[in-house]
Amino acid sequence: MSSSTALAAATGPELDFSLPQQLTVIALCALTALVSHLALAVFNDGVRPFLLDFVQGRTTRNATAAVSFGLSAGFVFGLGAPMALSTGVLNPWLLFLPTDVLGLLSPRKWLAPLLGGAWGALVVYGLTGANDLAHDLPVDFLTAMQQMSTPILYLFALFPVLAITKQFGRLRGGVAAVLELALVIMAMKLWPQMFAGALAMAAGVLLLIGLAVARDLGRRRAAAAGPAGGEGADDLVVSLFSAGAARLRRFLPLFMLLGAGVAVLAQSHVFGGGEATSFLIAEGDHTEAAQVDFYRAFGFLPLIATTALASAAYGIAGFTFVYPLGYLMPNPYLAAVAGAAVFAAEVLALSSIGRLLGRLPTVRDSSEHLRAAIGDTLLLALLFGSLMAAEAMGGGLGILITGGLWLLNEAMGRPVVRMAAAPAAVLAGGVLLNLLHWLGLFTPVTG
């Protein structure tokens, strides 16, 4: 992996899409805008709870679109665009967050897919031009952003350790840390072509799930020995979720089409479902990318399931298992069939999953700890990687500008969301360094 990273850093990322890839992106953006317009699915988990009020007529389309824009804009321009430009791989923040907004904003059903398709066309054609222009600048900040790959890939592997420590204490967290470190070292020595963190992540996630299930089973055995109770609460949850599940099942063919489209895009290998995954896809490590996104999905499954049942709106990528499935498919036709089947199974199983999660509170809590741990690791990785990129493109002055912009964003109350602030600061710093060069005030770093 180190050799491919070095090659990428030397040549810069490529954003050159074939005609079938371009058409896939445009068609999928059109479809996601349509399902957003119908309030059937959105990508932003924070927007989904607001859709129930919209569906039931308690709020307007424009108000819901404004909420979606406010929760999404920072991720689109601060994370989605920088990640795509630095890796040469598209991502869901860049594609699906805007189609959330465009679909909700569209006043007519027929207009929503047109707006979504237009956004897809802007991405595949506009990014290529922006990429070529950036590489011709005296300060090539896009190539410098390749420096973010190593911190993101390796620090991301630690998220199960953080989750275990927060939920089950220091001792078990320390054991998980030692186990992951040993597995990373072993993988580097025995399988140097494999992403060293994949095996460690697998062990960490399995250990977390095992600890959570063991605790829940122990509590249920203890409860079974005591007085009966709790059935009324379970019945209440089922009644609250049944209407949402029924609404989603009515649109099962549309969801199957959506699953097919997402799987085909993932199979094209110009799309990565996450920060770490984007770099792995860019390096051609598709199997490792599938492993990373598979483990990541467990952190979001309970959130997506419960919000989908409560709001009657699903996720654009479902439980995101369609991502790793698509990466591993040998051709787009099998990917389409597999993606449709996965989405059908997920939608039909939503009620059962909701009931199961209601009976496994520790497992449900584990997913919350996983999501928080993913955020913590990526926040550090993006900040550290962005400073490395800043040093590569501008030396000490680059670090001063990029780090200063990040600190200024913190001091101003984070007008740019924290996760996106560091990559956005690199882009802004790169533009500023080019301006300083043209003014004769800065000499680009060489080598």
MILO-532877 format. One record per residue (C-alpha): residue number from 1; residue in three letters; x, y, z. Coordinates in Angstrom, 1 decimal. Each point is the difference from the previous one (the first is absolute). Layout:
BEGIN
resi resn u v w
NUM Ala X Y Z .
...
END
This chain:
BEGIN
resi resn u v w
1 Met 0.0 0.0 0.0 .
2 Ser 2.9 2.3 0.7 .
3 Ser 1.1 -0.2 -3.6 .
4 Ser -3.4 0.9 -1.4 .
5 Thr -0.3 2.9 2.4 .
6 Ala 3.4 1.3 -1.1 .
7 Leu -1.1 -0.3 -3.7 .
8 Ala -3.2 1.9 0.7 .
9 Ala 1.9 2.7 1.9 .
10 Ala 2.4 0.3 -3.0 .
11 Thr -2.6 0.1 -2.8 .
12 Gly -3.1 1.5 1.8 .
13 Pro -3.5 -1.4 -0.2 .
14 Glu -1.8 -0.4 -3.2 .
15 Leu -3.6 1.0 -0.6 .
16 Asp -0.6 -1.5 -3.4 .
17 Phe -3.4 -1.8 -0.3 .
18 Ser -1.0 -2.3 -2.8 .
19 Leu -3.4 0.6 -1.7 .
20 Pro -1.7 -2.9 1.8 .
21 Gln 1.3 1.4 3.3 .
22 Gln -1.2 3.5 -0.8 .
23 Leu -3.4 -1.3 -0.9 .
24 Thr -0.2 -2.1 3.2 .
25 Val 0.8 3.0 2.1 .
26 Ile -2.6 2.2 -1.8 .
27 Ala -2.7 -2.6 0.1 .
28 Leu 0.6 -0.8 3.7 .
29 Cys -0.1 3.7 1.0 .
30 Ala -3.2 0.4 -1.9 .
31 Leu -1.5 -3.0 1.8 .
32 Thr 1.2 1.1 3.5 .
33 Ala -1.5 3.5 -0.6 .
34 Leu -3.3 -1.7 -0.9 .
35 Val -0.2 -2.1 3.1 .
36 Ser 1.0 3.0 2.1 .
37 His -2.8 2.0 -1.6 .
38 Leu -2.4 -2.8 1.0 .
39 Ala 1.4 0.1 3.6 .
40 Leu 0.8 -3.7 -0.4 .
41 Ala 3.7 0.1 0.7 .
42 Val 2.8 2.5 0.7 .
43 Phe 3.7 -0.5 0.6 .
44 Asn 0.4 2.4 2.9 .
45 Asp -1.0 -1.8 3.2 .
46 Gly -0.6 3.3 1.7 .
47 Val -2.7 1.0 -2.6 .
48 Arg -2.0 -3.3 0.2 .
49 Pro -1.8 0.8 3.3 .
50 Phe -1.3 3.2 -1.5 .
51 Leu -1.7 -1.8 -2.9 .
52 Leu -2.9 -1.4 2.1 .
53 Asp -1.3 3.5 0.7 .
54 Phe 0.3 0.8 -3.8 .
55 Val -1.8 -3.2 -1.0 .
56 Gln -2.8 0.7 2.5 .
57 Gly -0.4 3.6 -1.1 .
58 Arg 1.3 1.7 3.1 .
59 Thr 2.8 1.8 -1.8 .
60 Thr 0.6 1.3 -3.5 .
61 Arg 2.2 -1.3 -2.8 .
62 Asn 2.1 3.1 0.1 .
63 Ala 0.6 -0.1 3.7 .
64 Thr 1.0 -3.7 -0.2 .
65 Ala 2.4 0.8 -2.9 .
66 Ala 1.5 2.9 2.1 .
67 Val 0.7 -2.4 2.9 .
68 Ser 1.6 -2.5 -2.5 .
69 Phe 2.2 2.8 -1.5 .
70 Gly 1.1 1.2 3.4 .
71 Leu 1.0 -3.4 1.2 .
72 Ser 1.7 -1.0 -3.3 .
73 Ala 1.8 3.0 -1.6 .
74 Gly 3.1 -0.2 2.2 .
75 Phe 0.5 -3.7 -0.8 .
76 Val -0.5 0.5 -3.7 .
77 Phe 2.6 2.8 -0.5 .
78 Gly 2.2 -0.7 3.0 .
79 Leu 0.3 -3.8 -0.2 .
80 Gly -1.7 -1.4 -3.1 .
81 Ala 1.7 2.2 -2.6 .
82 Pro 3.5 0.0 1.6 .
83 Met -0.1 -3.8 0.4 .
84 Ala -1.0 -0.5 -3.6 .
85 Leu 2.7 2.3 -1.3 .
86 Ser 2.7 -1.5 2.2 .
87 Thr -0.8 -3.6 -0.8 .
88 Gly -1.5 0.0 -3.4 .
89 Val -2.9 -2.0 1.4 .
90 Leu -3.6 1.3 0.5 .
91 Asn -1.7 -0.3 3.3 .
92 Pro -3.6 0.2 1.5 .
93 Trp 0.5 3.4 1.5 .
94 Leu 0.7 1.5 -3.4 .
95 Leu -2.7 -1.9 -1.9 .
96 Phe -2.9 -0.7 2.4 .
97 Leu -0.1 2.9 2.5 .
98 Pro -0.7 2.5 -2.9 .
99 Thr -2.7 -2.3 -1.5 .
100 Asp -1.6 -0.1 3.5 .
101 Val -0.4 3.8 -0.2 .
102 Leu -0.9 0.2 -3.7 .
103 Gly -2.6 -2.7 0.3 .
104 Leu -1.7 1.6 3.1 .
105 Leu 0.3 3.5 -1.6 .
106 Ser -1.6 -1.0 -3.3 .
107 Pro -3.7 1.1 -0.2 .
108 Arg -0.9 -2.6 -2.6 .
109 Lys 0.6 -3.7 -0.1 .
110 Trp 1.3 0.1 -3.6 .
111 Leu 2.4 2.7 0.7 .
112 Ala 1.8 -1.8 2.9 .
113 Pro 1.8 -2.6 -2.2 .
114 Leu 1.0 2.7 -2.5 .
115 Leu 1.6 2.0 2.7 .
116 Gly 1.7 -3.1 1.5 .
117 Gly 1.3 -1.0 -3.5 .
118 Ala 1.3 3.5 -0.6 .
119 Trp 1.9 -0.2 3.3 .
120 Gly 1.5 -3.4 -1.0 .
121 Ala 1.1 1.5 -3.4 .
122 Leu 1.6 3.0 1.8 .
123 Val 1.9 -2.3 2.2 .
124 Val 1.4 -2.4 -2.7 .
125 Tyr 0.8 2.8 -2.5 .
126 Gly 0.8 2.9 2.4 .
127 Leu 2.3 -1.9 2.3 .
128 Thr 2.1 -1.2 -2.9 .
129 Gly 0.6 3.6 -1.1 .
130 Ala 0.7 1.2 3.6 .
131 Asn 2.4 -2.9 0.5 .
132 Asp 2.0 0.8 -3.2 .
133 Leu 0.1 3.7 0.9 .
134 Ala 1.2 -0.7 3.5 .
135 His 2.8 -2.2 -1.2 .
136 Asp 1.3 2.7 -2.3 .
137 Leu 0.3 2.5 2.8 .
138 Pro 3.5 0.9 1.5 .
139 Val -1.1 -1.4 3.4 .
140 Asp -1.7 -3.4 -0.8 .
141 Phe -2.0 -0.3 3.2 .
142 Leu -2.0 -3.0 -1.3 .
143 Thr 3.0 -2.2 -0.3 .
144 Ala 1.1 1.3 3.4 .
145 Met -3.3 -1.2 1.4 .
146 Gln 1.0 -3.6 -0.7 .
147 Gln 2.0 0.4 3.2 .
148 Met -3.3 -0.5 1.9 .
149 Ser -0.3 -3.7 -1.1 .
150 Thr 2.3 -1.5 2.6 .
151 Pro -1.4 1.6 3.1 .
152 Ile -3.6 -0.7 -1.1 .
153 Leu 0.7 -3.6 -0.8 .
154 Tyr 2.0 -0.9 3.1 .
155 Leu -1.7 2.1 2.6 .
156 Phe -3.4 -1.1 -1.2 .
157 Ala 0.9 -3.6 0.9 .
158 Leu -0.1 1.0 3.7 .
159 Phe -3.7 0.9 0.2 .
160 Pro -1.1 -3.4 1.5 .
161 Val 2.6 0.5 2.8 .
162 Leu -1.5 3.3 0.9 .
163 Ala -3.5 -1.4 -0.1 .
164 Ile 0.9 -2.9 2.3 .
165 Thr 1.8 2.3 2.4 .
166 Lys -2.9 2.4 0.3 .
167 Gln -2.6 -2.7 0.4 .
168 Phe 1.8 -2.8 1.9 .
169 Gly 2.8 1.7 1.8 .
170 Arg 3.7 0.5 -0.1 .
171 Leu 1.0 -3.7 0.6 .
172 Arg -1.9 -1.3 -3.0 .
173 Gly 1.0 3.0 -2.0 .
174 Gly 3.7 -0.6 0.8 .
175 Val -0.4 -3.7 -1.0 .
176 Ala -1.6 1.1 -3.3 .
177 Ala 2.8 2.5 -0.7 .
178 Val 2.7 -2.6 0.6 .
179 Leu -1.9 -2.5 -2.2 .
180 Glu -0.4 2.5 -2.9 .
181 Leu 3.7 1.1 0.2 .
182 Ala 1.1 -3.6 -0.1 .
183 Leu -2.2 -0.7 -3.0 .
184 Val 1.1 3.1 -1.9 .
185 Ile 3.7 -0.9 0.5 .
186 Met -0.7 -3.6 -1.0 .
187 Ala -1.8 1.1 -3.1 .
188 Met 2.8 2.3 -1.0 .
189 Lys 2.5 -2.8 0.3 .
190 Leu -1.9 -2.9 -1.5 .
191 Trp -2.3 1.7 -2.5 .
192 Pro 1.7 3.2 -1.1 .
193 Gln -2.4 0.5 -3.0 .
194 Met -3.0 0.1 2.3 .
195 Phe -1.3 3.0 1.8 .
196 Ala 1.5 -0.7 3.4 .
197 Gly -3.0 1.5 2.0 .
198 Ala -2.7 -2.2 -1.6 .
199 Leu 0.7 -3.1 2.2 .
200 Ala 0.3 2.2 3.1 .
201 Met -3.3 1.7 -0.7 .
202 Ala -1.7 -3.3 -0.5 .
203 Ala 1.3 -1.3 3.3 .
204 Gly -1.0 3.2 1.8 .
205 Val -3.5 0.1 -1.3 .
206 Leu -0.6 -3.7 0.7 .
207 Leu 1.3 0.4 3.5 .
208 Leu -2.3 3.0 0.6 .
209 Ile -3.1 -1.8 -1.3 .
210 Gly 1.0 -3.1 2.0 .
211 Leu 0.2 2.0 3.2 .
212 Ala -3.3 1.7 -0.6 .
213 Val -1.9 -3.1 -0.9 .
214 Ala 1.5 -1.8 3.1 .
215 Arg -1.2 2.8 2.3 .
216 Asp -3.5 0.1 -1.6 .
217 Leu -0.4 -3.8 0.3 .
218 Gly 1.1 0.2 3.6 .
219 Arg -2.5 2.7 0.8 .
220 Arg -2.8 -1.9 -1.7 .
221 Arg 0.8 -3.2 1.9 .
222 Ala -0.1 2.1 3.2 .
223 Ala -3.3 1.6 -1.0 .
224 Ala -1.5 -3.4 -0.9 .
225 Ala 0.7 -1.2 3.5 .
226 Gly -1.9 3.0 1.5 .
227 Pro -3.6 1.3 -0.4 .
228 Ala -1.4 0.4 -3.5 .
229 Gly -0.3 3.4 -1.6 .
230 Gly 0.9 2.3 -2.8 .
231 Glu -2.4 -1.5 -2.6 .
232 Gly -2.0 3.2 -0.1 .
233 Ala 3.0 2.1 -0.9 .
234 Asp 0.9 -2.5 -2.8 .
235 Asp -3.6 0.2 -1.4 .
236 Leu 0.2 3.8 0.1 .
237 Val 3.2 0.0 -2.0 .
238 Val -1.4 -2.4 -2.6 .
239 Ser -3.2 2.1 -0.4 .
240 Leu 2.1 3.2 -0.5 .
241 Phe 2.2 -1.6 -2.6 .
242 Ser -2.6 -2.1 -1.9 .
243 Ala -1.3 3.0 -2.0 .
244 Gly 3.5 1.1 -1.2 .
245 Ala 0.9 -3.6 -1.0 .
246 Ala -3.3 -0.4 -2.0 .
247 Arg 0.6 3.3 -1.9 .
248 Leu 3.5 -1.1 -1.0 .
249 Arg -1.2 -3.4 -1.1 .
250 Arg -2.6 1.6 -2.4 .
251 Phe 2.9 1.5 -2.0 .
252 Leu 2.1 -3.2 0.0 .
253 Pro 0.6 0.0 -3.8 .
254 Leu 1.4 3.5 0.1 .
255 Phe 2.3 -0.9 2.9 .
256 Met 1.2 -3.0 -1.9 .
257 Leu 0.8 2.3 -3.0 .
258 Leu 1.9 2.3 2.4 .
259 Gly 2.0 -3.0 1.5 .
260 Ala 0.9 -1.1 -3.5 .
261 Gly 1.2 3.5 -1.0 .
262 Val 2.2 0.4 3.1 .
263 Ala 1.5 -3.4 -0.4 .
264 Val 0.8 0.6 -3.7 .
265 Leu 1.7 3.3 0.9 .
266 Ala 2.1 -1.8 2.7 .
267 Gln 0.9 -2.7 -2.5 .
268 Ser 1.3 2.6 -2.4 .
269 His 2.8 0.8 2.5 .
270 Val -0.3 3.7 -0.4 .
271 Phe -1.9 0.3 3.3 .
272 Gly 0.9 -0.6 3.6 .
273 Gly -2.5 -0.1 2.9 .
274 Gly 2.3 1.6 2.6 .
275 Glu 3.2 2.0 0.6 .
276 Ala 2.3 -3.0 0.4 .
277 Thr -1.8 -1.9 -2.7 .
278 Ser 0.5 2.8 -2.6 .
279 Phe 3.8 -0.3 0.4 .
280 Leu -0.1 -3.8 -0.1 .
281 Ile -2.1 0.0 -3.2 .
282 Ala 2.4 2.6 -1.5 .
283 Glu 2.8 -2.4 0.7 .
284 Gly -1.9 -3.0 -1.5 .
285 Asp -0.4 -1.8 3.3 .
286 His -3.6 -1.0 -0.6 .
287 Thr -0.1 -2.9 2.4 .
288 Glu 1.4 2.1 2.9 .
289 Ala -2.5 2.7 -0.8 .
290 Ala -2.8 -2.4 0.2 .
291 Gln 1.2 -1.2 3.4 .
292 Val 0.2 3.6 1.3 .
293 Asp -3.5 0.9 -1.1 .
294 Phe -1.4 -3.3 1.2 .
295 Tyr 1.3 0.7 3.6 .
296 Arg -1.0 3.6 -0.2 .
297 Ala -3.6 -1.0 -0.8 .
298 Phe -0.5 -1.5 3.5 .
299 Gly 0.4 3.4 1.5 .
300 Phe -2.8 1.5 -2.0 .
301 Leu -2.5 -2.9 -0.4 .
302 Pro -2.0 0.7 3.2 .
303 Leu -0.1 3.7 -0.7 .
304 Ile -1.3 -0.5 -3.5 .
305 Ala -2.4 -2.7 1.0 .
306 Thr -1.6 2.0 2.8 .
307 Thr -0.2 3.3 -1.8 .
308 Ala -1.4 -1.7 -3.1 .
309 Leu -2.7 -1.7 2.0 .
310 Ala -0.9 3.1 1.9 .
311 Ser 0.0 2.4 -2.9 .
312 Ala -1.1 -2.4 -2.9 .
313 Ala 3.1 1.1 -2.0 .
314 Tyr 2.9 -2.2 -0.7 .
315 Gly 3.7 0.7 -0.7 .
316 Ile 1.2 0.5 -3.6 .
317 Ala 2.6 -2.7 0.5 .
318 Gly -2.2 -2.1 2.4 .
319 Phe 2.1 -1.5 2.7 .
320 Thr 3.0 0.6 -2.3 .
321 Phe 0.7 -3.8 -0.5 .
322 Val -0.6 0.7 -3.6 .
323 Tyr 3.3 1.8 -0.2 .
324 Pro 2.3 -2.9 0.8 .
325 Leu -2.2 -2.3 -2.1 .
326 Gly 0.4 2.3 -3.0 .
327 Tyr 3.8 0.2 0.4 .
328 Leu 0.4 -3.7 -0.3 .
329 Met -2.4 -0.7 -2.9 .
330 Pro 1.7 -1.1 -3.2 .
331 Asn -2.3 2.0 -2.3 .
332 Pro -2.8 2.6 0.2 .
333 Tyr -2.8 -2.5 -0.9 .
334 Leu 0.7 -2.2 3.0 .
335 Ala 0.5 3.1 2.1 .
336 Ala -3.5 1.3 -1.0 .
337 Val -1.7 -3.3 0.8 .
338 Ala 1.9 -0.3 3.3 .
339 Gly -0.7 3.6 1.0 .
340 Ala -3.7 -0.3 -0.7 .
341 Ala -0.2 -3.2 2.0 .
342 Val 1.8 1.5 3.0 .
343 Phe -2.3 3.0 0.0 .
344 Ala -3.1 -2.2 -0.2 .
345 Ala 1.3 -2.1 2.9 .
346 Glu 0.8 3.1 2.1 .
347 Val -3.4 1.7 -0.5 .
348 Leu -1.9 -3.2 0.6 .
349 Ala 2.0 -0.7 3.1 .
350 Leu -0.3 3.5 1.6 .
351 Ser -2.7 -0.9 2.4 .
352 Ser 1.7 -3.1 1.2 .
353 Ile 3.3 1.9 0.4 .
354 Gly -1.7 2.7 2.0 .
355 Arg -1.5 -2.6 2.4 .
356 Leu 3.3 -1.7 0.3 .
357 Leu 1.8 3.2 0.9 .
358 Gly -2.6 0.7 2.6 .
359 Arg 0.9 -3.2 1.7 .
360 Leu 3.8 0.6 -0.2 .
361 Pro 0.6 3.4 1.6 .
362 Thr 3.7 -0.6 0.5 .
363 Val 0.5 -0.8 -3.7 .
364 Arg -2.0 3.1 -0.8 .
365 Asp 2.3 2.0 2.3 .
366 Ser 3.0 -1.5 -1.7 .
367 Ser -1.0 1.5 -3.3 .
368 Glu -0.1 3.4 1.6 .
369 His 3.4 -0.5 1.4 .
370 Leu 1.3 -1.2 -3.4 .
371 Arg -1.4 3.1 -1.7 .
372 Ala 1.6 2.3 2.6 .
373 Ala 3.3 -1.9 -0.3 .
374 Ile 0.0 0.3 -3.8 .
375 Gly -0.6 3.7 0.3 .
376 Asp 2.9 0.4 2.6 .
377 Thr 2.5 -2.0 -2.1 .
378 Leu -0.9 1.7 -3.2 .
379 Leu 0.1 3.5 1.6 .
380 Leu 3.6 -0.6 1.1 .
381 Ala 1.0 -1.7 -3.2 .
382 Leu -1.4 2.8 -2.2 .
383 Leu 1.6 2.7 2.1 .
384 Phe 3.4 -1.7 0.1 .
385 Gly -0.1 -1.0 -3.6 .
386 Ser -1.1 3.5 -1.0 .
387 Leu 3.0 1.5 1.8 .
388 Met 2.3 -2.6 -1.8 .
389 Ala -1.5 1.2 -3.3 .
390 Ala 0.5 3.6 1.0 .
391 Glu 3.7 -0.6 0.8 .
392 Ala 0.4 -1.8 -3.4 .
393 Met -1.5 2.9 -2.0 .
394 Gly 1.3 2.9 2.0 .
395 Gly 2.4 -1.0 2.7 .
396 Gly -0.3 2.0 3.3 .
397 Leu -2.1 2.7 -1.7 .
398 Gly -2.4 -2.7 -1.2 .
399 Ile -0.4 -1.4 3.5 .
400 Leu -0.5 3.6 1.3 .
401 Ile -2.8 0.7 -2.4 .
402 Thr -1.8 -3.3 0.1 .
403 Gly 0.3 -0.4 3.8 .
404 Gly -0.9 3.6 0.5 .
405 Leu -3.2 -0.4 -2.1 .
406 Trp -0.9 -3.1 2.0 .
407 Leu 0.5 1.9 3.3 .
408 Leu -1.8 3.0 -1.3 .
409 Asn -3.0 -2.2 -0.9 .
410 Glu 0.0 -1.4 3.6 .
411 Ala 0.2 3.5 1.5 .
412 Met -2.9 1.2 -2.2 .
413 Gly -2.3 -2.7 1.3 .
414 Arg 0.7 -2.5 -2.9 .
415 Pro -1.9 1.6 -3.0 .
416 Val 1.6 -2.9 -1.9 .
417 Val -0.9 -3.3 1.6 .
418 Arg 3.0 -1.4 1.9 .
419 Met 0.4 -3.1 -2.1 .
420 Ala 0.3 2.0 -3.2 .
421 Ala 2.0 2.9 1.3 .
422 Ala 3.5 -1.4 -0.4 .
423 Pro -0.3 -1.1 -3.7 .
424 Ala -1.8 3.2 -0.8 .
425 Ala 2.9 1.9 1.6 .
426 Val 2.5 -1.8 -2.2 .
427 Leu -2.0 1.0 -3.1 .
428 Ala -0.2 3.6 1.2 .
429 Gly 3.7 0.0 1.0 .
430 Gly 0.9 -1.3 -3.4 .
431 Val -1.9 2.7 -1.8 .
432 Leu 1.6 2.7 2.3 .
433 Leu 3.5 -1.4 -0.6 .
434 Asn -0.5 0.2 -3.8 .
435 Leu -1.1 3.6 0.4 .
436 Leu 3.1 0.8 2.1 .
437 His 2.2 -1.7 -2.7 .
438 Trp -1.5 2.2 -2.7 .
439 Leu 0.6 3.0 2.1 .
440 Gly 3.7 -1.0 0.3 .
441 Leu -0.4 -0.6 3.8 .
442 Phe 0.4 -3.8 0.1 .
443 Thr 2.2 -2.6 -1.7 .
444 Pro -1.7 -3.4 -0.4 .
445 Val 1.5 -2.9 1.9 .
446 Thr 1.9 -2.3 -2.4 .
447 Gly 0.6 -3.8 0.2 .
END
